[in-house]
Amino acid sequence: MSACGAVSRRVPAGAQPSSTTQPPPPPQPPPPPPPNALATSLLVGFCGAPHAKALGEMTGDLAAAGRKLVGQSRAYRQAVTPVVELIATAAHRTPGPDGMYRTRASDGTIADYLAEARALNGVLLLNIQPGRAGFLPEVRAYERWLGEPDVGVALDPEWAVEPGVVPGEKFGRTTGAELDDVAAYLAQLAHDRRLPDKIMAYHQVAASIVRDEAALRPHPGVSIVKVVDGIGSAAAKKATWRTLMAAKPAHVLAGFKLFYEEDTRHGAALMTPSEVLALTPKPAYVVYE
């Protein structure tokens, strides 16, 4: 008998005291990543590289180039996301230490271009001109940056040459399977790090540049854009557009490139935004050089 007349009650060994406490609810799944810019707006971009005015407008004073890009974007009179397309891997006519005929941008350069893209509330695309290297190893070299939510790639197979060929001597080329390898890598990266869809553009100037394009399959987590790069008058560019769009896989979006100088030689007029948007299919990305 214990104090106050209460009977002592002991919990048998191994038994658990009863409790009304409910177990914690299972953790909520993480929210889905936000949509990429292609889902909500037209992309309008400038390409370029440091100290290389011939490669596009996005060089020199990046803030000034950004203001010009904003002005060009406004001419489309709709929701636009600016794109800064940095030529990150640049093909060269000299082999370099590893014989791959290309150089890669420094982290400092990429950081500068990403800062400008973010100042514009835009996205950065790392343009890859691989020389004699492969596209996938060149893209993987930038994984640190591709882990950012607003960084994608733009592949330029015109500059992907075979052994024995010097970039610029003749057009390079790629295959749908090689493009698919890059898309699969980006899809896995987006999945593992819960990133918005990665933008993967690929540029094409002629039908021979991409063989067996149907091998480029759809990949959840990647938005793919085929950018037609033909140079010349509006009539010539539209003819190239019709030829190259005929081979575009159905899941790939359309893109179009305009050249401020090359397209306006011999008195030709640069295509206007309304002319560009009248193309079929309607471009999702318009880039200027």
C-alpha atoms as one frame of an Amber mdcrd trajectory, in Angstrom:
protein
   0.000   0.000   0.000   1.441   3.321  -1.010   0.908   6.757   0.409  -2.621
   8.305   0.263  -4.107   4.833   0.069  -3.297   4.363  -3.710  -2.307   0.927
  -4.909   1.090   0.860  -6.634   0.766  -0.217 -10.288   3.894  -1.213 -12.140
   4.268  -1.570 -15.895   5.363  -5.126 -16.714   8.782  -5.432 -18.263   8.657
  -5.057 -22.016   5.225  -3.421 -22.074   4.722   0.105 -23.410   2.580   2.621
 -21.593  -0.572   3.534 -23.443  -0.595   6.881 -25.192  -3.090   8.946 -27.153
  -0.325  10.696 -29.141  -0.787  10.151 -32.892   2.221   9.254 -35.052   3.508
  12.138 -37.158   2.018  12.334 -40.649   4.213  11.190 -43.532   6.318  13.965
 -45.074   4.732  15.817 -47.950   6.377  15.267 -51.323   8.451  18.238 -52.474
   6.633  20.658 -54.775   7.186  20.184 -58.494   9.873  22.385 -60.036   8.617
  25.609 -61.611   7.916  25.610 -65.355  10.657  26.777 -67.658  10.385  29.968
 -69.656   9.262  28.174 -72.831   6.036  27.189 -71.081   5.025  30.780 -70.423
   6.685  33.069 -72.966   8.528  33.567 -76.226  12.313  33.416 -75.917  14.296
  36.193 -77.619  18.060  36.098 -77.393  21.414  37.551 -78.325  24.482  35.363
 -78.739  28.101  36.307 -78.266  31.368  35.811 -76.447  33.933  38.097 -74.797
  36.041  40.193 -77.178  34.313  38.644 -80.220  32.047  41.194 -81.870  31.820
  38.999 -84.969  30.072  36.299 -82.942  27.116  38.424 -81.909  25.805  41.346
 -79.890  26.385  39.870 -76.449  29.962  41.000 -76.006  31.889  43.914 -74.536
  29.643  45.911 -72.196  27.150  43.201 -71.222  24.793  45.632 -69.520  24.593
  47.733 -72.698  24.044  44.609 -74.783  21.330  43.578 -72.352  19.528  46.883
 -72.807  19.625  46.403 -76.569  18.222  42.902 -76.133  15.354  44.275 -74.056
  14.610  46.774 -76.808  14.611  44.045 -79.442  12.361  41.890 -77.257   9.772
  44.635 -76.855   9.259  44.683 -80.619   7.522  41.309 -80.294   4.709  42.873
 -78.249   4.073  39.830 -76.080   5.494  38.102 -73.022   9.203  37.534 -73.676
  11.975  35.929 -71.669  15.417  37.255 -72.674  18.091  34.704 -73.508  21.819
  35.269 -73.204  23.499  32.673 -75.443  27.174  32.493 -74.552  29.480  30.664
 -76.953  31.026  28.688 -74.109  32.887  26.040 -76.109  34.301  27.760 -79.198
  35.730  25.916 -82.214  39.125  27.060 -83.546  41.358  26.431 -86.542  44.260
  25.473 -84.270  44.273  22.144 -82.403  45.095  23.327 -78.889  46.930  21.195
 -76.293  44.526  18.240 -76.563  44.056  18.353 -80.333  40.310  19.002 -80.095
  40.270  22.345 -81.946  38.172  24.051 -79.280  38.471  26.091 -76.093  36.130
  26.399 -73.122  35.004  29.565 -71.382  36.309  30.179 -67.890  34.066  30.007
 -64.838  34.533  33.753 -64.465  33.193  34.388 -67.963  30.202  32.110 -67.408
  29.485  33.824 -64.098  29.502  37.228 -65.803  27.089  36.108 -68.521  24.809
  34.389 -66.013  24.745  37.555 -63.921  23.583  39.526 -66.958  20.929  36.921
 -67.788  19.631  37.170 -64.229  19.698  40.966 -64.334  17.322  40.640 -67.301
  15.169  38.018 -65.528  16.198  35.740 -68.363  18.059  32.498 -68.964  21.585
  31.580 -70.017  22.264  29.065 -72.772  25.779  27.675 -73.083  26.484  27.357
 -76.807  28.679  24.371 -77.667  30.895  24.399 -80.788  32.775  21.178 -80.046
  35.412  21.099 -82.798  36.670  17.502 -82.803  35.316  16.778 -79.317  31.950
  15.135 -78.685  28.865  17.044 -77.613  28.186  15.025 -74.458  31.634  15.447
 -72.856  31.556  19.151 -73.666  28.127  19.548 -72.043  29.193  17.501 -69.011
  32.154  19.836 -68.548  29.654  22.529 -67.505  27.669  20.425 -65.010  28.436
  22.889 -62.230  26.563  25.550 -64.185  23.858  23.290 -65.571  22.899  22.558
 -61.988  21.516  26.095 -61.871  17.779  26.414 -62.612  18.214  29.038 -65.346
  21.060  27.551 -67.419  20.610  25.352 -70.521  22.565  24.506 -73.651  22.587
  25.344 -77.365  24.375  22.777 -79.535  25.995  23.958 -82.783  26.756  20.913
 -84.972  27.992  23.053 -87.859  31.176  23.163 -85.772  31.292  19.459 -84.833
  33.898  18.071 -87.221  35.290  14.601 -87.773  38.939  13.571 -87.244  41.145
  15.096 -89.911  38.826  18.056 -90.517  39.624  21.584 -89.345  36.612  23.583
 -88.127  35.595  26.174 -90.686  36.994  24.276 -93.672  33.679  22.491 -94.153
  30.454  22.036 -92.233  30.470  19.661 -89.324  27.538  17.444 -88.473  25.897
  15.316 -85.817  23.218  12.668 -85.458  19.889  12.457 -83.729  21.390   9.770
 -81.487  24.173  12.094 -80.334  21.650  14.847 -79.602  19.550  12.281 -77.739
  22.501  11.404 -75.496  22.723  15.032 -74.422  18.964  15.259 -73.869  19.019
  12.111 -71.711  21.851  13.519 -69.603  20.009  16.817 -69.093  16.798  14.974
 -68.219  18.574  12.974 -65.517  20.204  16.119 -64.162  16.857  17.922 -63.988
  15.247  14.930 -62.268  17.993  14.405 -59.713  18.190  18.070 -58.720  14.475
  18.895 -59.117  15.176  21.610 -61.662  12.798  23.227 -64.140  12.853  21.674
 -67.601  16.265  22.144 -69.138  16.264  24.040 -72.426  18.276  22.268 -75.115
  18.494  24.097 -78.427  20.309  22.789 -81.463  21.222  24.982 -84.409  20.924
  23.801 -88.004  21.944  25.637 -91.173  21.416  22.829 -93.717  19.759  19.421
 -93.909  23.122  17.610 -93.905  24.028  19.014 -90.482  21.791  16.602 -88.521
  21.412  13.012 -89.740  18.748  10.568 -88.517  17.021  13.328 -86.590  14.167
  10.980 -85.639  16.521   9.313 -83.135  16.153  12.395 -80.918  13.419  11.221
 -78.552  11.303  13.183 -76.054  12.646  13.298 -72.494  10.659  14.490 -69.464
  12.542  17.388 -67.944  13.965  18.699 -71.227  12.444  21.213 -73.664  14.120
  20.853 -77.059  14.229  23.591 -79.708  15.501  23.287 -83.283  16.892  26.665
 -84.403  17.058  27.256 -88.167  20.217  29.240 -88.955  19.896  30.016 -92.652
  21.408  33.304 -93.844  20.050  35.580 -96.557  16.962  37.399 -97.704  13.559
  36.735 -96.205  12.676  34.535 -99.172  15.874  32.483 -98.807  15.422  32.113
 -95.067  11.823  30.966 -95.475  12.897  28.371 -98.021  15.499  27.003 -95.593
  12.874  27.061 -92.856  10.444  24.935 -94.857  13.153  22.406 -95.731  14.463
  21.991 -92.189  11.106  22.065 -90.433   9.977  19.081 -92.541  12.410  16.847
 -90.630  11.729  18.274 -87.157  10.454  15.644 -84.711   6.951  16.474 -83.505
   8.009  16.911 -79.870  10.712  19.472 -80.771   9.845  23.166 -80.726  10.820
  25.541 -83.529  13.428  28.296 -83.336  14.700  30.901 -85.794  17.922  32.865
 -86.113  18.375  36.314 -87.630  21.651  37.983 -88.591  21.805  41.767 -88.372
  24.576  42.017 -90.990  24.490  38.874 -93.157  20.718  38.977 -93.669  20.759
  42.612 -94.800  23.532  42.521 -97.395  22.690  43.772-100.889  19.943  45.987
 -99.505  17.735  43.222 -98.080  15.565  44.088 -95.086  15.835  42.195 -91.806
  12.710  40.159 -91.182  10.355  41.920 -88.764   8.961  40.328 -85.599   5.552
  40.010 -87.245   7.121  38.169 -90.213   8.989  35.851 -87.863   5.895  35.037
 -85.828   3.942  34.318 -89.031   6.189  31.326 -89.766   4.654  27.866 -89.463
   5.255  26.360 -86.993   5.465  29.484 -84.869   8.952  29.923 -83.390   9.329
  29.465 -79.645  12.849  30.961 -79.622  14.199  33.783 -81.803  17.917  34.541
 -81.567  19.844  37.407 -83.126  23.489  37.568 -84.154
